[in-house]
Amino acid sequence: MQYYSLNRQSPNVSFKEAAIMGQAPDKGLYFPERLPQLEADLVKNIDTLSEAELAFRVIRPYVGDAIPEAVLFDIVTQTVNFPFPLQPVTADIAALELFHGPTLAFKDVGARFMSRCLGYFLKDQQKEVTVLVATSGDTGGAVASGFYGVEGVNVVILYPQGRVSPVQEKQLTAMGKNITALEVAGSFDDCQRMVKQAFTDAEVHAKRFLTSANSINVARWLPQQFYYFFAYKQWQDKSVPPVVVVPSGNFGNICAGLLARETGLPLGHFIAACNANDVVPAFLQTENWKPQKAVATLSNAMDVGDPSNFVRIMELFGQQFPKLKDRLSAVSISDADTIATIGNVYRETGYTLDPHGAVAYKALEDYQQAHPAAKGLILETAHPVKFPDAVKQATGADVEIPAALQELMHQPKQAIAMAPDYAAFKAYLMHG
């Protein structure tokens, strides 16, 4: 499999090259040169396949011959070695819980897959690699966990000061060793802008061998397809494809789901559930792409004003706006509705949503008002413990901290304060 830059000013590359470089030299995101169609028996016999076998068969065409099949199977086995339960919440809504991995967030899958791929690709490299990642919440913790202690790899995580939850911040800042956290006095978009600029800076590249661990990297983006296959495997009535609602910020996750459907996974309509950062809902209403400054919300991992991966969604649908609108809806849900939804669902069903899951749940409820026969699923992307204040405000109940996190919460914070200024970031990369 070859990958091309969406800016179309750089040579095509292999999966290995795309994973190592992260972003093309022309600043474009990589996209597969063809969309592999699923083998017919994969969907037909999905109930009989283990998660590892299913993930292996999904990702194999995208990796091609860049990784031997036995090694790739071992990588996906390590990547998906925790549960992905589809929990019924009501008769018509189920929640795919993606928070049972080591950092209690959906991004564990992409981070674990990518770290193991890079470990394989770089095992004979003499030069140290610096992984740069901007995070709006969970990406940084997942990447830190995935790469912690990997020899020859240093991870530098940029996160927006005051805009991540206490648990998220601990997961970013308490590990030490080969993980460095930069606390940026700005927004996620500032962090992402600084990372992107570093990738195009020749002086920085002369000093450091850089790669990215954001969902712009194909090794982070593509394995997110696994969620949708695991959901469909557990969906009871396969004669009626589920409506799928995805909490969306940088749009990598929902783009992976749309890719899975376009290659043959029988899913229904997709809804991008956004918070007050409503660039995509506005675009689908007006066909006018207008990035905005990100605003802080309770569902902080979705606080993105210029979502990078939306260009991949447009490419997936051949830049055809009518085709896009037929496959995808997008809505904006307020913080007030987010809190109300957490409380209502808790009281009516006993199920505890986190703010991101609540945004998705409200979006699906609203869709079902207009489509009473629709049944669907939401992606519950983070454990409620990451948002204790919002959950307690909504439910009146404390969220018990899992044992795996209790020790971490007592570790000291290790972070370097930084202005939202590329010159300061460059100085750190050159001399830090």
Disulfide bonds with the S-S distance in Angstrom:
none
